Amino acid sequence: MPVELDRWRAANAPDILGSSPELTSALDFARRVGATSSAVLITGETGTGKELFARAIHRASERHARPFIAVNCAAIPDNLIEAELFGYLKGAFTGAVNNRVGRFAAAHGGTLFLDEIGELPLAAQAKLLRVLESRMVCPVGADVEQPVDVRIIAATHRDLEDMVERGSFRADLYFRISVLPLHLPNLRDRGDDLFELVDAIIAKSERRAVTGLEPGAKAALAAYSWPGNVRELHHVLERALILSDGPLLRASDLNLDTRRRGLRPAVVPMLAQGSRPDLPVSPPATSERADEDPDNIIDLRTALEGLERRLINRALARAQGNRTEAAALLGLNRTTLVEKLRKYG
């Protein structure tokens, strides 16, 4: 890695680990765009580190002393997007008991990170585009616009060009936010970065008794496809470090064989009891085994709805409220998940 890039990385991106050519290229691009105020669009699969790169670009910019405001577009209900981004005045709508500064105003002079921008509905895309073009925002309930000066860094795991072709994402907004496109590599394409990350995670762990991996564990990690990328790697190792009873992690500690079954990788641990994703799935209680006791009949629809509700809650908890990620964990699209959330209140 060039000395100049190495110094930039140490100052602005110390948490981004790895030295593969793919990652080095992404870091060098981030270094070169940091000094500008042009919009950056970061793309990549879930868990590849899009927010880490956005923060690194902000730290390296002339705006580094001003706010970095992150907005998860997928986590905002459709009817509140305008109020969240642009703010509102007291009494503007039911529940608006105080004035609220929007995210654009909060990021004035700094950087506004719009994560999962592909989840914005078309109506919100139009309002966002107007603000980006005019550099003016009007809080909900206000009559006067106010100027804003922000740098936009957007991110998505979706193919926005395909969405533009299908009419679900505005072409003019896409061109506005993608002046500087940065694509992040998948973990499975980063070669030995995998084990550099593993060593770093083990070194930072509270389980000081664990010092490394058995050969079988290394082989299992190398063979796995890592659909959740670095984020999934952290979750897998966190679980393994908690449950391991020896100085070296074994392949069985990683539980990757379970993740390769027919269920989506992150759904298997969510079937566990309670909110602990790391516990094994327990069989149903005796009282629930209607097939073993013909006198013990339960309403199938009620039972299935209860299971569905629990899985949705666990998926949302695992995705930290991100509806798009929760839907992906459950094998649903976001619209279906939103409909089910409305159904269950």
C-alpha positions as a Python dict, from the first residue, in 0.01 Angstrom:
ca = {
    (1, 'M'): (0, 0, 0),
    (2, 'P'): (144, 343, -96),
    (3, 'V'): (276, 549, 195),
    (4, 'E'): (35, 836, 123),
    (5, 'L'): (-266, 605, 130),
    (6, 'D'): (-136, 431, 442),
    (7, 'R'): (-115, 763, 626),
    (8, 'W'): (-460, 868, 505),
    (9, 'R'): (-604, 539, 622),
    (10, 'A'): (-445, 560, 965),
    (11, 'A'): (-590, 908, 1015),
    (12, 'N'): (-935, 861, 864),
    (13, 'A'): (-1021, 491, 835),
    (14, 'P'): (-849, 297, 1116),
    (15, 'D'): (-1148, 63, 1156),
    (16, 'I'): (-1144, -54, 793),
    (17, 'L'): (-920, -360, 799),
    (18, 'G'): (-767, -551, 511),
    (19, 'S'): (-501, -515, 244),
    (20, 'S'): (-647, -691, -60),
    (21, 'P'): (-624, -510, -395),
    (22, 'E'): (-1003, -476, -403),
    (23, 'L'): (-1019, -302, -66),
    (24, 'T'): (-707, -94, -133),
    (25, 'S'): (-864, 36, -454),
    (26, 'A'): (-1182, 138, -267),
    (27, 'L'): (-978, 312, 3),
    (28, 'D'): (-773, 501, -255),
    (29, 'F'): (-1092, 620, -425),
    (30, 'A'): (-1226, 739, -88),
    (31, 'R'): (-898, 925, -26),
    (32, 'R'): (-917, 1103, -362),
    (33, 'V'): (-1279, 1216, -326),
    (34, 'G'): (-1247, 1330, 33),
    (35, 'A'): (-1123, 1678, -55),
    (36, 'T'): (-1424, 1758, -275),
    (37, 'S'): (-1783, 1844, -186),
    (38, 'S'): (-1939, 1643, -469),
    (39, 'A'): (-2199, 1377, -395),
    (40, 'V'): (-2078, 1022, -340),
    (41, 'L'): (-2285, 707, -396),
    (42, 'I'): (-2152, 404, -209),
    (43, 'T'): (-2286, 69, -327),
    (44, 'G'): (-2225, -283, -204),
    (45, 'E'): (-2388, -576, -35),
    (46, 'T'): (-2523, -552, 318),
    (47, 'G'): (-2242, -562, 572),
    (48, 'T'): (-1959, -440, 348),
    (49, 'G'): (-1892, -127, 554),
    (50, 'K'): (-2067, 152, 365),
    (51, 'E'): (-2109, 377, 668),
    (52, 'L'): (-1745, 325, 771),
    (53, 'F'): (-1637, 450, 429),
    (54, 'A'): (-1879, 744, 448),
    (55, 'R'): (-1736, 849, 782),
    (56, 'A'): (-1381, 815, 650),
    (57, 'I'): (-1462, 1042, 355),
    (58, 'H'): (-1615, 1297, 593),
    (59, 'R'): (-1313, 1289, 827),
    (60, 'A'): (-1082, 1358, 535),
    (61, 'S'): (-1288, 1648, 402),
    (62, 'E'): (-1282, 2018, 478),
    (63, 'R'): (-1612, 1958, 658),
    (64, 'H'): (-1455, 1725, 916),
    (65, 'A'): (-1514, 1968, 1206),
    (66, 'R'): (-1885, 1996, 1122),
    (67, 'P'): (-2158, 1735, 1183),
    (68, 'F'): (-2181, 1395, 1021),
    (69, 'I'): (-2550, 1302, 1031),
    (70, 'A'): (-2653, 948, 936),
    (71, 'V'): (-3008, 872, 825),
    (72, 'N'): (-3135, 519, 769),
    (73, 'C'): (-3394, 579, 497),
    (74, 'A'): (-3530, 226, 532),
    (75, 'A'): (-3617, 276, 899),
    (76, 'I'): (-3835, 586, 856),
    (77, 'P'): (-4210, 530, 803),
    (78, 'D'): (-4322, 666, 468),
    (79, 'N'): (-4550, 928, 625),
    (80, 'L'): (-4268, 1070, 841),
    (81, 'I'): (-3985, 1094, 587),
    (82, 'E'): (-4046, 1461, 506),
    (83, 'A'): (-4067, 1559, 874),
    (84, 'E'): (-3753, 1359, 957),
    (85, 'L'): (-3543, 1505, 677),
    (86, 'F'): (-3669, 1862, 672),
    (87, 'G'): (-3800, 1914, 1026),
    (88, 'Y'): (-4135, 2048, 1140),
    (89, 'L'): (-4299, 2321, 1345),
    (90, 'K'): (-4506, 2272, 1657),
    (91, 'G'): (-4864, 2191, 1562),
    (92, 'A'): (-4781, 2099, 1203),
    (93, 'F'): (-4952, 1762, 1250),
    (94, 'T'): (-5093, 1545, 1526),
    (95, 'G'): (-4815, 1467, 1771),
    (96, 'A'): (-4595, 1762, 1675),
    (97, 'V'): (-4583, 1910, 2024),
    (98, 'N'): (-4249, 2090, 1971),
    (99, 'N'): (-4042, 2230, 1687),
    (100, 'R'): (-3803, 1972, 1544),
    (101, 'V'): (-3486, 2038, 1348),
    (102, 'G'): (-3463, 1815, 1041),
    (103, 'R'): (-3160, 1611, 944),
    (104, 'F'): (-3064, 1850, 666),
    (105, 'A'): (-3051, 2145, 904),
    (106, 'A'): (-2869, 1937, 1166),
    (107, 'A'): (-2600, 1853, 909),
    (108, 'H'): (-2557, 2216, 795),
    (109, 'G'): (-2194, 2275, 702),
    (110, 'G'): (-2118, 1904, 728),
    (111, 'T'): (-2214, 1574, 569),
    (112, 'L'): (-2554, 1406, 542),
    (113, 'F'): (-2527, 1028, 498),
    (114, 'L'): (-2842, 884, 340),
    (115, 'D'): (-2814, 511, 401),
    (116, 'E'): (-3036, 274, 200),
    (117, 'I'): (-3153, 558, -23),
    (118, 'G'): (-3304, 302, -257),
    (119, 'E'): (-3583, 243, -4),
    (120, 'L'): (-3725, 594, -37),
    (121, 'P'): (-4069, 605, -203),
    (122, 'L'): (-4100, 805, -525),
    (123, 'A'): (-4283, 1095, -356),
    (124, 'A'): (-3999, 1138, -107),
    (125, 'Q'): (-3743, 1111, -387),
    (126, 'A'): (-3904, 1408, -561),
    (127, 'K'): (-3888, 1623, -247),
    (128, 'L'): (-3530, 1521, -180),
    (129, 'L'): (-3429, 1609, -535),
    (130, 'R'): (-3582, 1956, -501),
    (131, 'V'): (-3381, 2023, -186),
    (132, 'L'): (-3060, 1901, -348),
    (133, 'E'): (-3118, 2128, -648),
    (134, 'S'): (-3228, 2438, -456),
    (135, 'R'): (-3020, 2391, -140),
    (136, 'M'): (-3324, 2513, 50),
    (137, 'V'): (-3548, 2327, 295),
    (138, 'C'): (-3892, 2411, 424),
    (139, 'P'): (-3989, 2243, 753),
    (140, 'V'): (-4336, 2086, 762),
    (141, 'G'): (-4581, 2355, 871),
    (142, 'A'): (-4351, 2645, 777),
    (143, 'D'): (-4399, 2904, 503),
    (144, 'V'): (-4038, 3019, 473),
    (145, 'E'): (-3753, 2815, 329),
    (146, 'Q'): (-3407, 2814, 486),
    (147, 'P'): (-3074, 2756, 313),
    (148, 'V'): (-2872, 2442, 384),
    (149, 'D'): (-2516, 2356, 296),
    (150, 'V'): (-2451, 1983, 316),
    (151, 'R'): (-2246, 1728, 132),
    (152, 'I'): (-2450, 1423, 36),
    (153, 'I'): (-2309, 1073, 70),
    (154, 'A'): (-2571, 813, -19),
    (155, 'A'): (-2550, 436, 11),
    (156, 'T'): (-2750, 137, -102),
    (157, 'H'): (-2728, -239, -145),
    (158, 'R'): (-2968, -220, -438),
    (159, 'D'): (-2897, -180, -811),
    (160, 'L'): (-3023, 176, -859),
    (161, 'E'): (-2963, 169, -1235),
    (162, 'D'): (-3198, -128, -1259),
    (163, 'M'): (-3449, 53, -1037),
    (164, 'V'): (-3430, 354, -1267),
    (165, 'E'): (-3508, 131, -1566),
    (166, 'R'): (-3804, -21, -1380),
    (167, 'G'): (-3933, 321, -1277),
    (168, 'S'): (-3894, 272, -901),
    (169, 'F'): (-3610, 524, -865),
    (170, 'R'): (-3594, 867, -1027),
    (171, 'A'): (-3330, 901, -1297),
    (172, 'D'): (-3268, 1269, -1217),
    (173, 'L'): (-3210, 1190, -849),
    (174, 'Y'): (-2979, 902, -940),
    (175, 'F'): (-2760, 1128, -1153),
    (176, 'R'): (-2760, 1393, -879),
    (177, 'I'): (-2631, 1156, -606),
    (178, 'S'): (-2395, 941, -815),
    (179, 'V'): (-2139, 1200, -923),
    (180, 'L'): (-1869, 993, -752),
    (181, 'P'): (-1969, 623, -744),
    (182, 'L'): (-1781, 395, -505),
    (183, 'H'): (-1849, 20, -505),
    (184, 'L'): (-1731, -183, -205),
    (185, 'P'): (-1607, -540, -255),
    (186, 'N'): (-1774, -842, -96),
    (187, 'L'): (-1583, -1018, 179),
    (188, 'R'): (-1572, -1340, -25),
    (189, 'D'): (-1379, -1153, -297),
    (190, 'R'): (-1119, -1004, -63),
    (191, 'G'): (-888, -1304, -23),
    (192, 'D'): (-675, -1305, 290),
    (193, 'D'): (-858, -1003, 434),
    (194, 'L'): (-1088, -1261, 591),
    (195, 'F'): (-824, -1389, 830),
    (196, 'E'): (-685, -1043, 901),
    (197, 'L'): (-1037, -952, 1018),
    (198, 'V'): (-1067, -1276, 1217),
    (199, 'D'): (-739, -1210, 1399),
    (200, 'A'): (-845, -853, 1480),
    (201, 'I'): (-1186, -960, 1613),
    (202, 'I'): (-1034, -1232, 1832),
    (203, 'A'): (-770, -988, 1961),
    (204, 'K'): (-1039, -737, 2065),
    (205, 'S'): (-1261, -1000, 2225),
    (206, 'E'): (-1325, -1015, 2598),
    (207, 'R'): (-1248, -1389, 2577),
    (208, 'R'): (-874, -1355, 2625),
    (209, 'A'): (-842, -1733, 2664),
    (210, 'V'): (-916, -1779, 2291),
    (211, 'T'): (-602, -1722, 2089),
    (212, 'G'): (-677, -1850, 1742),
    (213, 'L'): (-837, -2109, 1513),
    (214, 'E'): (-800, -2482, 1459),
    (215, 'P'): (-725, -2584, 1097),
    (216, 'G'): (-1081, -2710, 1055),
    (217, 'A'): (-1220, -2374, 1159),
    (218, 'K'): (-996, -2193, 912),
    (219, 'A'): (-1115, -2422, 634),
    (220, 'A'): (-1479, -2366, 728),
    (221, 'L'): (-1436, -1987, 730),
    (222, 'A'): (-1260, -1993, 392),
    (223, 'A'): (-1529, -2214, 234),
    (224, 'Y'): (-1826, -2007, 352),
    (225, 'S'): (-1972, -1749, 110),
    (226, 'W'): (-2041, -1473, 369),
    (227, 'P'): (-2365, -1330, 228),
    (228, 'G'): (-2373, -1086, 522),
    (229, 'N'): (-2007, -991, 468),
    (230, 'V'): (-1804, -833, 750),
    (231, 'R'): (-2110, -778, 967),
    (232, 'E'): (-2198, -1148, 951),
    (233, 'L'): (-1837, -1241, 1027),
    (234, 'H'): (-1854, -1034, 1345),
    (235, 'H'): (-2177, -1207, 1450),
    (236, 'V'): (-2042, -1556, 1378),
    (237, 'L'): (-1722, -1497, 1573),
    (238, 'E'): (-1902, -1326, 1862),
    (239, 'R'): (-2118, -1635, 1905),
    (240, 'A'): (-1824, -1873, 1869),
    (241, 'L'): (-1611, -1682, 2120),
    (242, 'I'): (-1892, -1692, 2376),
    (243, 'L'): (-1959, -2065, 2340),
    (244, 'S'): (-1604, -2193, 2287),
    (245, 'D'): (-1448, -2380, 2579),
    (246, 'G'): (-1092, -2404, 2450),
    (247, 'P'): (-802, -2182, 2341),
    (248, 'L'): (-869, -2244, 1970),
    (249, 'L'): (-1201, -2205, 1792),
    (250, 'R'): (-1324, -2525, 1628),
    (251, 'A'): (-1534, -2559, 1314),
    (252, 'S'): (-1825, -2673, 1532),
    (253, 'D'): (-1804, -2348, 1732),
    (254, 'L'): (-1868, -2148, 1415),
    (255, 'N'): (-2198, -2323, 1336),
    (256, 'L'): (-2152, -2257, 964),
    (257, 'D'): (-2298, -2595, 861),
    (258, 'T'): (-2634, -2485, 1002),
    (259, 'R'): (-2611, -2161, 805),
    (260, 'R'): (-2573, -2356, 479),
    (261, 'R'): (-2906, -2536, 513),
    (262, 'G'): (-3220, -2447, 321),
    (263, 'L'): (-3315, -2164, 557),
    (264, 'R'): (-3155, -1828, 492),
    (265, 'P'): (-2834, -1799, 699),
    (266, 'A'): (-2963, -1545, 948),
    (267, 'V'): (-3305, -1704, 994),
    (268, 'V'): (-3179, -2020, 1164),
    (269, 'P'): (-3055, -1850, 1484),
    (270, 'M'): (-3368, -1634, 1498),
    (271, 'L'): (-3575, -1946, 1551),
    (272, 'A'): (-3410, -1988, 1889),
    (273, 'Q'): (-3595, -1916, 2208),
    (274, 'G'): (-3616, -1559, 2336),
    (275, 'S'): (-3400, -1288, 2182),
    (276, 'R'): (-3075, -1483, 2194),
    (277, 'P'): (-2975, -1560, 1833),
    (278, 'D'): (-2690, -1782, 1948),
    (279, 'L'): (-2889, -2052, 2126),
    (280, 'P'): (-2987, -2377, 1953),
    (281, 'V'): (-3342, -2421, 1839),
    (282, 'S'): (-3545, -2599, 2104),
    (283, 'P'): (-3829, -2836, 2016),
    (284, 'P'): (-4181, -2715, 2092),
    (285, 'A'): (-4309, -2760, 2442),
    (286, 'T'): (-4509, -3075, 2514),
    (287, 'S'): (-4828, -2869, 2535),
    (288, 'E'): (-4769, -2757, 2174),
    (289, 'R'): (-4723, -3108, 2031),
    (290, 'A'): (-5074, -3159, 1907),
    (291, 'D'): (-4956, -3444, 1685),
    (292, 'E'): (-4848, -3640, 1993),
    (293, 'D'): (-5166, -3573, 2193),
    (294, 'P'): (-5488, -3599, 1989),
    (295, 'D'): (-5683, -3439, 2273),
    (296, 'N'): (-5465, -3130, 2269),
    (297, 'I'): (-5589, -2932, 1969),
    (298, 'I'): (-5467, -2579, 1894),
    (299, 'D'): (-5588, -2337, 1630),
    (300, 'L'): (-5334, -2361, 1348),
    (301, 'R'): (-5384, -2006, 1221),
    (302, 'T'): (-5331, -1860, 1568),
    (303, 'A'): (-5016, -2068, 1619),
    (304, 'L'): (-4869, -1968, 1283),
    (305, 'E'): (-4947, -1601, 1338),
    (306, 'G'): (-4777, -1616, 1677),
    (307, 'L'): (-4466, -1773, 1523),
    (308, 'E'): (-4465, -1519, 1241),
    (309, 'R'): (-4495, -1229, 1484),
    (310, 'R'): (-4201, -1358, 1693),
    (311, 'L'): (-3980, -1409, 1387),
    (312, 'I'): (-4058, -1058, 1260),
    (313, 'N'): (-3971, -906, 1599),
    (314, 'R'): (-3644, -1097, 1614),
    (315, 'A'): (-3553, -1004, 1259),
    (316, 'L'): (-3615, -635, 1335),
    (317, 'A'): (-3406, -662, 1651),
    (318, 'R'): (-3123, -832, 1465),
    (319, 'A'): (-3136, -568, 1189),
    (320, 'Q'): (-3150, -287, 1449),
    (321, 'G'): (-3483, -165, 1315),
    (322, 'N'): (-3380, -168, 947),
    (323, 'R'): (-3692, -296, 772),
    (324, 'T'): (-3509, -373, 450),
    (325, 'E'): (-3252, -591, 622),
    (326, 'A'): (-3519, -754, 838),
    (327, 'A'): (-3720, -838, 527),
    (328, 'A'): (-3410, -988, 366),
    (329, 'L'): (-3344, -1201, 674),
    (330, 'L'): (-3699, -1336, 653),
    (331, 'G'): (-3695, -1392, 278),
    (332, 'L'): (-3961, -1124, 220),
    (333, 'N'): (-3968, -801, 26),
    (334, 'R'): (-3997, -478, 223),
    (335, 'T'): (-4357, -410, 117),
    (336, 'T'): (-4473, -749, 246),
    (337, 'L'): (-4296, -692, 576),
    (338, 'V'): (-4458, -349, 617),
    (339, 'E'): (-4800, -504, 550),
    (340, 'K'): (-4740, -767, 815),
    (341, 'L'): (-4626, -503, 1065),
    (342, 'R'): (-4951, -316, 1007),
    (343, 'K'): (-5145, -641, 1049),
    (344, 'Y'): (-4987, -716, 1385),
    (345, 'G'): (-4983, -355, 1506),
}
